[in-house]
Amino acid sequence: LDILPVTGDFDHDVDVDQSDFGHLQACLTAQGIAQTDPACADALLDADDDVDVIDLNTFLACFAGPNQPTPPACP
């Protein structure tokens, strides 16, 4: 059984929760400020090279909490 990746599930435990937010938070830059840390490559949730409010909003669309399925709006 293959488990599909979940947007925002940075710790790969099949939910999007506070521990995943901690990773995103550590990777936040600002609009137009490139995130160059290789450990943050997975936090680039849109097509550009920064981790900004657009990436945050994508993450929040998937945030559900520990052991909870992601909402239907999660891309």
Backbone as CSV, one residue per row, in Angstrom:
resi,resn,N_x,N_y,N_z,CA_x,CA_y,CA_z,C_x,C_y,C_z
1,LEU,0.861,-1.186,0.000,0.000,0.000,0.000,0.900,1.240,0.000
2,ASP,0.776,2.070,-1.020,1.530,3.315,-1.093,0.712,4.427,-0.466
3,ILE,1.363,5.240,0.356,0.710,6.404,0.948,1.126,7.619,0.138
4,LEU,0.138,8.314,-0.405,0.429,9.498,-1.200,0.911,10.631,-0.304
5,PRO,1.819,11.444,-0.800,2.271,12.584,0.011,1.141,13.582,0.239
6,VAL,1.169,14.213,1.380,0.163,15.206,1.755,0.849,16.567,1.788
7,THR,0.281,17.547,1.095,0.840,18.893,1.094,0.948,19.401,2.527
8,GLY,2.138,19.841,2.904,2.352,20.393,4.239,2.724,19.382,5.296
9,ASP,2.723,18.099,4.957,3.091,17.052,5.926,4.608,16.860,5.887
10,PHE,5.317,17.792,6.488,6.776,17.805,6.393,7.443,16.688,7.181
11,ASP,6.772,16.158,8.212,7.368,15.073,8.996,6.871,13.694,8.565
12,HIS,6.085,13.667,7.492,5.646,12.420,6.841,4.897,11.467,7.774
13,ASP,4.057,12.039,8.650,3.244,11.192,9.526,1.774,11.166,9.102
14,VAL,1.502,11.602,7.888,0.192,11.557,7.222,-0.847,12.445,7.900
15,ASP,-0.403,13.512,8.538,-1.313,14.562,8.980,-0.570,15.890,8.894
16,VAL,-1.309,16.973,8.891,-0.726,18.312,8.845,-1.109,18.987,10.152
17,ASP,-0.103,19.142,11.010,-0.370,19.612,12.363,0.695,20.621,12.813
18,GLN,0.716,20.899,14.106,1.591,21.930,14.656,3.069,21.636,14.416
19,SER,3.472,20.378,14.449,4.882,20.082,14.201,5.251,20.426,12.759
20,ASP,4.344,20.224,11.834,4.595,20.622,10.451,4.657,22.141,10.325
21,PHE,3.811,22.832,11.071,3.848,24.299,11.043,5.192,24.807,11.549
22,GLY,5.758,24.155,12.555,7.069,24.573,13.059,8.117,24.562,11.965
23,HIS,8.070,23.553,11.107,9.017,23.489,9.987,8.767,24.635,9.012
24,LEU,7.495,24.853,8.651,7.178,25.941,7.733,7.613,27.280,8.325
25,GLN,7.334,27.463,9.596,7.680,28.720,10.262,9.185,28.973,10.206
26,ALA,9.979,27.941,10.415,11.433,28.085,10.372,11.926,28.419,8.964
27,CYS,11.128,28.098,7.963,11.525,28.325,6.569,10.967,29.623,5.983
28,LEU,10.075,30.296,6.701,9.469,31.514,6.163,10.524,32.553,5.818
29,THR,10.358,33.167,4.672,11.177,34.317,4.296,10.210,35.482,4.145
30,ALA,10.047,35.997,2.981,9.080,37.046,2.667,8.904,37.049,1.166
31,GLN,7.899,37.744,0.711,7.656,37.795,-0.720,8.889,38.336,-1.438
32,GLY,9.385,37.585,-2.403,10.530,38.012,-3.194,11.883,37.726,-2.578
33,ILE,11.918,37.163,-1.366,13.179,36.813,-0.707,13.352,35.301,-0.837
34,ALA,14.310,34.886,-1.640,14.487,33.459,-1.938,14.853,32.670,-0.689
35,GLN,14.272,31.492,-0.570,14.644,30.542,0.481,15.674,29.596,-0.131
36,THR,16.911,29.679,0.335,18.000,28.909,-0.273,18.460,27.737,0.585
37,ASP,17.903,27.571,1.767,18.283,26.457,2.639,17.734,25.156,2.054
38,PRO,18.599,24.202,1.751,18.107,22.930,1.185,17.114,22.217,2.095
39,ALA,17.204,22.428,3.398,16.265,21.786,4.326,14.857,22.355,4.176
40,CYS,14.728,23.486,3.501,13.426,24.131,3.327,12.862,23.947,1.924
41,ALA,13.499,23.149,1.103,13.019,22.953,-0.267,11.581,22.448,-0.288
42,ASP,11.202,21.641,0.702,9.835,21.111,0.729,8.806,22.150,1.153
43,ALA,9.247,23.278,1.687,8.327,24.334,2.120,7.970,25.289,0.982
44,LEU,8.574,25.104,-0.171,8.241,25.913,-1.343,6.968,25.327,-1.951
45,LEU,5.816,25.785,-1.474,4.543,25.174,-1.845,3.899,25.798,-3.068
46,ASP,4.540,26.813,-3.646,4.052,27.377,-4.898,5.205,27.425,-5.901
47,ALA,5.021,28.113,-6.994,5.971,28.031,-8.106,7.167,28.968,-7.998
48,ASP,7.243,29.779,-6.953,8.380,30.693,-6.849,9.409,30.178,-5.857
49,ASP,10.417,31.002,-5.558,11.521,30.529,-4.709,11.534,31.155,-3.317
50,ASP,10.406,31.746,-2.908,10.307,32.253,-1.544,9.282,31.428,-0.766
51,VAL,9.331,31.542,0.554,8.316,30.917,1.419,7.603,32.075,2.096
52,ASP,6.452,32.421,1.555,5.755,33.628,1.976,4.292,33.332,2.298
53,VAL,3.484,34.365,2.303,2.083,34.226,2.694,1.323,33.289,1.751
54,ILE,1.724,33.196,0.505,1.046,32.284,-0.422,1.304,30.836,-0.009
55,ASP,2.557,30.540,0.348,2.880,29.199,0.835,2.154,28.922,2.153
56,LEU,2.099,29.923,3.024,1.395,29.777,4.297,-0.081,29.467,4.076
57,ASN,-0.714,30.179,3.150,-2.138,29.931,2.882,-2.368,28.534,2.312
58,THR,-1.453,28.059,1.476,-1.552,26.688,0.968,-1.460,25.701,2.123
59,PHE,-0.488,25.946,3.011,-0.336,25.089,4.194,-1.612,25.095,5.040
60,LEU,-2.150,26.281,5.297,-3.338,26.389,6.152,-4.548,25.682,5.547
61,ALA,-4.613,25.605,4.215,-5.715,24.877,3.574,-5.633,23.385,3.871
62,CYS,-4.452,22.924,4.287,-4.243,21.503,4.573,-4.174,21.201,6.069
63,PHE,-4.045,22.232,6.882,-3.888,22.059,8.333,-5.162,21.474,8.930
64,ALA,-5.013,20.391,9.701,-6.177,19.771,10.334,-5.905,19.389,11.783
65,GLY,-4.667,19.107,12.121,-4.332,18.691,13.477,-3.841,17.261,13.499
66,PRO,-3.324,16.841,14.652,-2.750,15.501,14.756,-3.769,14.405,14.482
67,ASN,-3.350,13.440,13.685,-4.166,12.243,13.379,-5.502,12.563,12.724
68,GLN,-5.562,13.708,12.040,-6.780,14.100,11.345,-6.537,14.136,9.843
69,PRO,-7.505,13.739,9.051,-7.334,13.826,7.591,-7.303,15.283,7.138
70,THR,-6.640,15.518,6.020,-6.602,16.883,5.497,-7.976,17.270,4.943
71,PRO,-8.291,18.555,5.010,-9.583,19.021,4.481,-9.656,18.831,2.955
72,PRO,-10.855,18.743,2.423,-11.013,18.571,0.974,-10.373,19.690,0.155
73,ALA,-10.252,20.885,0.714,-9.671,22.021,-0.022,-8.150,21.928,-0.155
74,CYS,-7.532,20.941,0.479,-6.081,20.811,0.435,-5.637,20.412,-0.969
75,PRO,-4.730,21.230,-1.543,-4.270,20.899,-2.906,-3.376,19.671,-2.948
